[in-house]
């Protein structure tokens, strides 16, 4: 295939391939190409959009891709134009709105979906609960969670419990969140306890932070997350001696904080940069250009 041997792919080459897949009804290949296009950093255009309008599966994939590219408006255009919207299309749009902080719009769409006679699946419910958590819609989230068994006939999974713990924690209802964890029929995950720890920092509850940290360290004794989050809680409360103790424990156990990593896509290639990292093959060039730009900024004459 000529496309695979091309050294560089742009939106035109992707659109040509998508057009061929769409005409031949090669759904899985088209979806994979949508994902590849999104991960490469190639910006979709109006022609890309057209290939997702005839098929619900392609439509949901395109909605998801636009959402991950930060183009939620384009996601909505695709959603409106998909002829036969199934649950995957509705779910993709609900999740996209939730991801971009449009919680109210996400829940409004969820309600509209129900009016259309569609029954939410497990993923739809996760998206709706996430929308509630990120927008402070506590009562709405609680109702949706309670309706899972009574109306939707779903047994909540660990992801649904995690969303509810996050929802309650963000709203300051920390003890309700802990009570819910105790009622979970399955073992809480790292993200569940992480929600409690993060909220404990925001609300400066060191007692709860210590309990959550202990639970997290029991799950992952060799990971740094529990130590770091607890240390951050102590620091936010200005309990510096406790903060120092945590760092001493980390040193004694040989637990190190992973370096933060940033990435940028340039011409379809992902470049990663780590703090104090000197391994990048163009480090000298980048340093020279950045230094020159800074020099120009400081040495430029004052136009005023």
C-alpha positions as CSV (number, residue, x, y, z in Angstrom):
1,X,0.0,0.0,0.0
2,X,1.5,3.3,-1.1
3,X,0.0,5.1,1.9
4,X,2.1,3.1,4.3
5,X,5.3,3.8,2.4
6,X,4.8,7.6,2.5
7,X,7.4,9.4,4.7
8,X,4.8,11.9,5.8
9,X,1.0,11.9,6.0
10,X,-1.2,15.0,5.8
11,X,-4.9,15.5,6.1
12,X,-5.3,15.0,2.3
13,X,-3.7,11.5,2.3
14,X,-5.7,10.5,5.3
15,X,-8.9,11.7,3.7
16,X,-8.2,9.7,0.5
17,X,-7.7,6.5,2.6
18,X,-10.8,7.2,4.7
19,X,-12.8,7.7,1.5
20,X,-11.7,4.3,0.2
21,X,-12.5,2.6,3.4
22,X,-15.9,4.2,3.7
23,X,-16.9,3.2,0.1
24,X,-15.9,-0.4,0.7
25,X,-17.5,-0.4,4.2
26,X,-14.3,-1.4,5.9
27,X,-15.4,-0.1,9.2
28,X,-12.6,-1.4,11.5
29,X,-9.9,-0.2,9.1
30,X,-11.5,3.3,9.0
31,X,-11.8,3.5,12.8
32,X,-8.1,2.4,13.2
33,X,-7.1,5.1,10.7
34,X,-9.2,7.7,12.6
35,X,-7.3,6.8,15.7
36,X,-3.9,6.9,13.9
37,X,-4.8,10.3,12.5
38,X,-5.6,11.7,15.9
39,X,-2.5,10.3,17.6
40,X,-0.3,11.7,14.8
41,X,-1.5,15.2,15.5
42,X,-3.0,15.7,12.0
43,X,-5.9,18.2,12.2
44,X,-9.1,16.8,10.5
45,X,-11.1,19.0,8.1
46,X,-14.6,19.2,6.8
47,X,-13.9,16.4,4.3
48,X,-12.8,14.1,7.1
49,X,-16.1,14.8,8.8
50,X,-18.1,13.6,5.8
51,X,-16.8,10.1,6.1
52,X,-18.3,9.5,9.5
53,X,-21.9,10.5,8.7
54,X,-23.2,7.4,7.0
55,X,-22.3,4.8,9.6
56,X,-23.0,5.0,13.3
57,X,-19.7,3.2,14.3
58,X,-17.7,5.5,12.0
59,X,-19.7,8.5,13.4
60,X,-18.9,7.6,17.0
61,X,-15.2,7.2,16.1
62,X,-15.1,10.6,14.4
63,X,-16.9,12.3,17.3
64,X,-14.4,10.7,19.7
65,X,-11.4,11.8,17.5
66,X,-12.6,15.4,17.2
67,X,-13.2,15.5,21.0
68,X,-9.7,14.3,21.7
69,X,-8.3,16.9,19.3
70,X,-10.1,19.6,21.4
71,X,-12.7,20.3,18.6
72,X,-15.9,19.6,20.6
73,X,-17.9,21.9,18.2
74,X,-16.9,19.6,15.3
75,X,-17.9,16.6,17.4
76,X,-21.3,18.1,17.8
77,X,-21.7,18.8,14.1
78,X,-20.9,15.2,13.3
79,X,-23.3,14.1,16.0
80,X,-26.2,16.2,14.5
81,X,-25.6,14.9,11.0
82,X,-25.2,11.2,11.7
83,X,-28.4,9.7,10.2
84,X,-29.0,6.7,12.5
85,X,-27.7,7.4,15.9
86,X,-27.2,4.3,18.0
87,X,-26.1,4.1,21.7
88,X,-22.4,4.4,20.6
89,X,-23.0,7.7,18.9
90,X,-24.9,9.2,21.9
91,X,-22.3,7.9,24.3
92,X,-19.4,9.4,22.3
93,X,-21.0,12.8,22.4
94,X,-22.0,12.6,26.1
95,X,-18.4,11.6,27.0
96,X,-16.9,14.3,24.8
97,X,-19.0,17.0,26.5
98,X,-18.1,15.6,29.9
99,X,-14.4,15.5,29.1
100,X,-14.5,19.2,28.0
101,X,-16.2,20.4,31.2
102,X,-19.7,20.8,29.7
103,X,-21.4,18.8,32.4
104,X,-24.9,20.4,32.1
105,X,-24.9,19.9,28.3
106,X,-23.7,16.3,28.7
107,X,-26.6,15.5,31.1
108,X,-29.1,17.3,28.9
109,X,-28.0,15.1,26.1
110,X,-28.2,12.1,28.3
111,X,-31.8,13.0,29.1
112,X,-32.6,13.6,25.5
113,X,-31.2,10.1,24.6
114,X,-33.6,8.6,27.2
115,X,-36.5,10.4,25.6
116,X,-35.6,8.9,22.3
117,X,-36.1,5.5,23.8
118,X,-32.5,4.4,24.0
119,X,-31.2,2.6,27.1
120,X,-27.8,3.6,28.4
121,X,-25.1,1.0,28.6
122,X,-22.3,0.7,31.1
123,X,-20.0,3.2,29.2
124,X,-22.8,5.7,28.8
125,X,-23.4,5.7,32.5
126,X,-19.7,6.2,33.2
127,X,-19.7,9.2,30.9
128,X,-22.8,10.7,32.6
129,X,-21.4,10.2,36.1
130,X,-18.1,11.8,35.0
131,X,-20.0,14.8,33.7
132,X,-21.7,15.1,37.1
133,X,-18.4,14.8,39.0
134,X,-16.6,17.4,36.9
135,X,-19.5,19.9,37.1
136,X,-20.6,19.5,40.7
137,X,-24.0,18.0,39.8
138,X,-24.0,15.9,43.0
139,X,-27.8,15.2,43.3
140,X,-28.0,14.3,39.6
141,X,-25.1,11.9,39.9
142,X,-26.5,10.2,42.9
143,X,-29.9,9.7,41.1
144,X,-28.1,8.2,38.1
145,X,-26.1,5.9,40.3
146,X,-29.2,4.8,42.2
147,X,-31.1,4.2,39.0
148,X,-28.4,1.8,37.7
149,X,-30.0,-1.1,39.5
150,X,-33.6,0.1,39.7
151,X,-34.2,1.3,36.2
152,X,-31.2,0.5,33.9
153,X,-30.8,-3.0,35.5
154,X,-27.0,-2.6,35.7
155,X,-24.8,-3.7,38.6
156,X,-22.3,-0.9,39.2
157,X,-18.7,-1.8,38.4
158,X,-15.6,-0.4,39.9
159,X,-15.5,2.5,37.3
160,X,-19.0,3.6,38.4
161,X,-18.1,3.5,42.0
162,X,-14.9,5.4,41.2
163,X,-17.0,8.1,39.5
164,X,-19.2,8.4,42.5
165,X,-16.3,8.6,45.0
166,X,-14.8,11.3,42.8
167,X,-18.1,13.2,42.7
168,X,-18.6,13.1,46.5
169,X,-15.0,13.9,47.2
170,X,-14.9,16.9,44.8
171,X,-18.0,18.3,46.5
172,X,-16.5,18.0,50.0
173,X,-18.6,15.1,51.1
174,X,-15.5,13.1,52.0
175,X,-17.0,10.9,54.7
176,X,-19.9,9.8,52.4
177,X,-17.2,9.0,49.8
178,X,-15.4,6.8,52.3
179,X,-18.6,5.1,53.4
180,X,-19.3,4.3,49.7
181,X,-15.9,2.8,49.4
182,X,-16.6,0.5,52.4
183,X,-19.8,-0.7,50.6
184,X,-18.0,-1.5,47.4
185,X,-18.5,-5.2,46.5
186,X,-15.0,-5.2,44.9
187,X,-11.6,-4.1,45.9
188,X,-11.1,-0.3,45.5
189,X,-8.5,0.7,42.9
190,X,-5.7,3.2,43.0
191,X,-7.8,5.9,41.4
192,X,-10.6,5.5,44.0
193,X,-8.2,6.2,46.9
194,X,-6.5,8.8,44.8
195,X,-9.7,10.8,44.6
196,X,-9.9,10.7,48.4
197,X,-6.3,11.8,48.8
198,X,-6.7,14.7,46.3
199,X,-9.8,15.9,48.0
200,X,-8.2,15.6,51.4
201,X,-5.6,18.1,50.2
202,X,-8.2,20.5,48.9
203,X,-10.2,20.4,52.1
204,X,-7.1,20.0,54.4
205,X,-8.2,16.8,56.1
206,X,-5.0,15.2,57.2
207,X,-6.6,12.4,59.2
208,X,-8.5,11.2,56.1
209,X,-5.5,11.7,53.9
210,X,-3.4,9.4,56.2
211,X,-6.1,6.7,56.1
212,X,-6.4,6.9,52.3
213,X,-2.6,6.9,51.9
214,X,-2.3,3.8,54.0
215,X,-4.9,2.0,51.9
216,X,-3.2,3.1,48.7
217,X,0.2,1.9,49.9
218,X,-1.3,-1.4,50.8
219,X,-2.4,-1.7,47.2
220,X,0.9,-0.5,45.7
221,X,3.7,-0.4,48.4
222,X,6.4,0.3,45.9
223,X,4.7,3.1,44.1
224,X,5.4,6.8,44.9
225,X,1.9,8.1,44.4
226,X,0.6,7.5,48.0
227,X,3.7,9.0,49.5
228,X,3.7,12.1,47.3
229,X,0.0,12.8,47.7
230,X,0.2,12.5,51.5
231,X,3.3,14.7,51.5
232,X,1.4,17.3,49.4
233,X,-1.5,17.2,52.0
234,X,0.9,17.9,54.8
235,X,2.6,20.7,52.9
236,X,-0.8,22.4,52.1
237,X,-1.5,22.3,55.9
238,X,2.0,23.6,56.7
239,X,2.8,20.4,58.7
240,X,6.4,20.5,57.6
241,X,7.7,18.0,60.1
242,X,5.3,15.4,58.9
243,X,6.1,16.3,55.3
244,X,9.8,15.7,56.0
245,X,9.0,12.3,57.6
246,X,7.3,11.1,54.5
247,X,10.3,12.2,52.4
248,X,12.6,10.3,54.8
249,X,10.5,7.2,54.5
250,X,10.7,7.5,50.7
251,X,14.5,7.7,50.8
252,X,14.8,4.8,53.2
253,X,12.6,2.6,51.0
254,X,14.3,3.8,47.8
255,X,11.0,5.2,46.4
256,X,11.7,8.0,44.0
257,X,9.3,10.5,42.4
258,X,9.1,9.9,38.7
259,X,10.2,12.9,36.6
260,X,7.4,14.9,34.9
261,X,7.4,14.4,31.1
262,X,6.1,16.8,28.5
263,X,5.5,15.9,24.8
264,X,4.9,17.8,21.6
265,X,4.0,16.6,18.1
266,X,6.0,18.2,15.3
267,X,5.5,17.0,11.7
268,X,3.8,13.8,13.0
269,X,6.7,12.9,15.3
270,X,6.2,12.9,19.1
271,X,9.1,14.6,21.0
272,X,9.3,14.0,24.8
273,X,11.1,16.3,27.2
274,X,11.9,15.4,30.9
275,X,13.0,17.9,33.5
276,X,16.8,18.2,33.5
277,X,17.0,15.6,30.6
278,X,20.0,16.2,28.3
279,X,19.5,13.2,26.0
280,X,17.4,14.8,23.2
281,X,19.4,14.7,19.9
282,X,18.6,18.4,19.1
283,X,19.1,19.7,22.6
284,X,21.9,22.1,21.6
285,X,19.8,23.5,18.7
286,X,16.7,24.0,20.9
287,X,18.8,25.7,23.7
288,X,20.4,28.0,21.1
289,X,17.1,29.0,19.6
290,X,15.4,29.5,23.0
291,X,18.4,31.5,24.3
292,X,18.4,33.7,21.2
293,X,14.6,34.4,21.5
294,X,15.0,35.4,25.1
295,X,18.0,37.6,24.2
296,X,15.9,39.3,21.5
297,X,13.0,39.9,23.9
298,X,15.2,41.5,26.5
299,X,17.3,43.5,24.1
300,X,14.5,44.8,21.9
301,X,14.1,48.6,22.2
302,X,11.1,49.9,24.1
303,X,8.5,51.1,21.5
304,X,6.9,53.3,24.1
